[in-house]
Amino acid sequence: MQKLSGELKNAPRDASQVPCSASGILNREETLSESRKVLTDNGSDENQLSGRREQDLRVPVLNMRGDALMPTKPVKARHLLEEGKARVVQRSPFVIQLKYPTGGNKQDVVLGVDAGYFYIGFSAVTDKTELMAGELQLRKNIKRLLEKRISYRRSKRSRKWYREPRFDNRKKKKGWLAPSIQHKLDSHIRLVNQIKQILPITKIIVEVASFDIQKMQNPEISGIEYQQGELQGYNVKQYLLEKFKYKCVYCGKTNIPLEVEQIVPKSRGGSNRVDNLTISCHKCNQKKDKQTAGEFGYPKVQKQAKQSLKATAFMNIVRKRFAKKLNAKETFGYITKKRRLDNNLEKSHINDAFIIAKGNKQLRLVQYDIKQIRRNNRSAQTNRKGYKPSIRRQRYKLQPRDIVKHNGLLCWVKGVFNYGKWVRIVTKAGEVVNTNIKNIEVLKYGKGI
């Protein structure tokens, strides 16, 4: 068959690669900067880059009773919708529900969760492929909002001096957590429950800590023995060694004898508070004391010593509770790290979750990027005609991040004004439109996740 040759200029780098002959002009030294040019022919349809590492997002499927089935490809989901055999249940992520009875054959699906203080990685894996993967960014303003609420309540209480004091009339229940930590724990559980609603998860694995030191020393340890082991008397030096990762903060050497020392010596106003203590080798400790810079301490070391271990405390407190509430299997960070390096994967929450779920050579998915937002935006508003600000107590029908349709176009709500009668929406092209709420068709109410 005759081959027809043609010239392709400025071929994109991610284009499907087919057998071709390169233009000879590209081999000349004086024309190395010429735009990408190849000569193609119709001799072969073989794609030389057919071994993809990522696949498109799978569409979760529910049966007639609302139970999760194995997800399908977008093409098949579109055919089912066109034939009237399914309906759209959810748009983000896109979920369909079948209108006809089906069997209950399911594969084993393992959900790996990399719990974190600011980010949560998750990955659902079968023996052959990854069904869902993503990263959730948690809210970071919970503590600040709680402090603001406390200040408002104290200010209000101070104006009611005639009431009896009641600062000591509340008791903490067993298992109480600080509200900001409780919110993060609830967010972890809520995310997993949402995934279980659209995927047939059979097993959940959670990374609970970096190491189980006592288990490594005594494989038979269990129960209350953990509380009575060698770490029961956790002293300051052990705390500092763990905080500074078992290395001298001045020279960075490891695997050498380390000493507890004061960043600012007592003779110059220092104290034995933990935020003034660090770990160093004997040589650096003696050298620092002889230098005049030691009079004011080392700013970088002081900043490092005062860093909060809130995230570490969260991992220690919440991860165990998280795994227990979900009846999940536990794994440890050193196992995750070793398996991630064996698979040549970069360090990320999603890759860690993939490894936690026993992922190996499965076909990876395009990943979800999820952000947690505040849904209730009730706030003080200024009334017209010079009246004082008032608190809007009613909840308007539309809220920010709701998905709506306007003139046949999909848009998302940016805000509501004029007492909820008008809405400000943003189109996919980024255009901001103000319109009456009567011209809007609600497709999906936004959620916190």
Secondary structure, 3 states (H helix, E strand, C coil): CCCCCEEEECCCCCCCCCCEEECHHHHCHHHCCCCCEEEECCCCCCCCCCCCCEECCCEEEECCCCCEEEEECHHHHHHHHHCCCEEEEEECCEEEEECCCCCCCCCCCEEEEECCCCEEEEEEECCCEEEEEEEEECCCCHHHHHHHHHHHHHHHHHCCCCCCCCCCCCCCCCCCCCHHHHHHHHHHHHHHHHHHHHCCCCEEEEEEECCCHHHHHCCCCCHHHHCCCCCCCCCHHHHHHHHCCCECCCCCCECCCCEEEECCCHHHCCCCCHHHEEEECHHHHHHHHHCHHHHCCCHHHHHHHCCCCHHHHHHHHHHHHHHHHCCCEEEEHHHHHHHHHHCCCCCCHHHHHHHHCCCCCCEEECCEEEECCCCCCCCEECCCCCCCCEECCCCCCCCCCCEEEECCEEEEEEEEECCCCEEEEEECCCCEEEEEHHHCEEEECCCCC
